[in-house]
C-alpha cells in the first residue's frame, strides 16, 4: 500500500515538474501571486485550526505576525549597519 502511494506521489511530482518546465517565464511570473495567495490561505487555515476561538481579525493579526517572523528569519544577516 505504501509503495503504491509513493509511486503515485512520485508520478504526480514528475507531472508537476514537466508542466512547470513547459511554462514560459511570463506564465511562471503570473502564477507567483496566485501561489502566494494559496499559501496565505493555507496559513490562515492552520491558524484557525490552532486557534478555533479566534475571529477573522485575530487570525489576520496572527498571520501578519507569522509573516513578520518569516521575513526577519529570511533577512537575518543580509542587512548590516552602514559604517559611515
C-alpha positions as CSV (number, residue, x, y, z in Angstrom):
1,X,0.0,0.0,0.0
2,X,2.7,2.5,1.0
3,X,4.7,1.6,-2.2
4,X,1.6,2.3,-4.3
5,X,1.1,5.7,-2.6
6,X,4.8,6.6,-3.1
7,X,4.6,5.7,-6.7
8,X,1.5,7.8,-7.2
9,X,3.2,10.7,-5.3
10,X,6.3,10.4,-7.5
11,X,4.2,10.4,-10.7
12,X,2.3,13.5,-9.6
13,X,5.6,15.3,-8.7
14,X,7.1,14.3,-12.1
15,X,4.0,15.7,-13.9
16,X,4.2,19.0,-12.0
17,X,7.8,19.3,-12.9
18,X,7.1,18.6,-16.6
19,X,4.3,21.2,-16.6
20,X,6.5,23.8,-14.8
21,X,9.3,23.3,-17.3
22,X,7.0,23.7,-20.2
23,X,5.7,27.1,-18.9
24,X,7.1,30.4,-20.3
25,X,8.8,32.8,-17.9
26,X,5.8,35.1,-18.1
27,X,3.4,32.3,-17.2
28,X,5.7,31.4,-14.2
29,X,5.7,35.0,-13.1
30,X,2.0,35.3,-13.5
31,X,1.5,32.2,-11.2
32,X,3.5,33.8,-8.4
33,X,0.7,35.9,-6.9
34,X,-1.7,33.0,-7.1
35,X,0.8,30.7,-5.3
36,X,1.3,33.3,-2.6
37,X,-2.4,33.8,-2.1
38,X,-2.8,30.0,-1.8
39,X,0.0,29.9,0.8
40,X,-1.7,32.6,2.8
41,X,-5.0,30.7,2.8
42,X,-3.2,27.6,4.0
43,X,-1.6,29.6,6.8
44,X,-5.0,31.0,7.8
45,X,-6.5,27.5,7.8
46,X,-3.7,26.4,10.1
47,X,-4.2,29.3,12.4
48,X,-8.0,28.7,12.5
49,X,-7.3,25.1,13.4
50,X,-4.8,26.1,16.1
51,X,-6.9,28.9,17.5
52,X,-10.6,27.9,16.9
53,X,-12.0,30.7,19.1
54,X,-10.1,33.4,17.2
55,X,-12.2,35.7,15.0
56,X,-11.1,36.8,11.5
57,X,-9.4,40.0,12.8
58,X,-7.3,37.9,15.3
59,X,-6.4,35.4,12.6
60,X,-5.2,38.2,10.3
61,X,-3.1,39.6,13.2
62,X,-1.6,36.2,13.9
63,X,-0.9,35.8,10.1
64,X,0.9,39.1,10.0
65,X,2.9,38.1,13.0
66,X,3.9,34.8,11.3
67,X,4.8,36.7,8.1
68,X,6.9,39.2,10.0
69,X,8.8,36.4,11.8
70,X,9.4,34.6,8.5
71,X,10.6,37.8,6.9
72,X,13.0,38.5,9.8
73,X,14.3,34.9,9.6
74,X,14.8,35.2,5.8
75,X,16.6,38.5,6.1
76,X,18.8,37.6,9.0
77,X,22.3,38.7,8.3
78,X,21.5,40.2,4.9
79,X,21.4,43.8,6.1
80,X,24.2,45.3,8.1
81,X,24.5,48.7,9.6
82,X,26.4,51.2,7.4
83,X,29.9,52.1,8.7
84,X,29.5,55.7,7.6
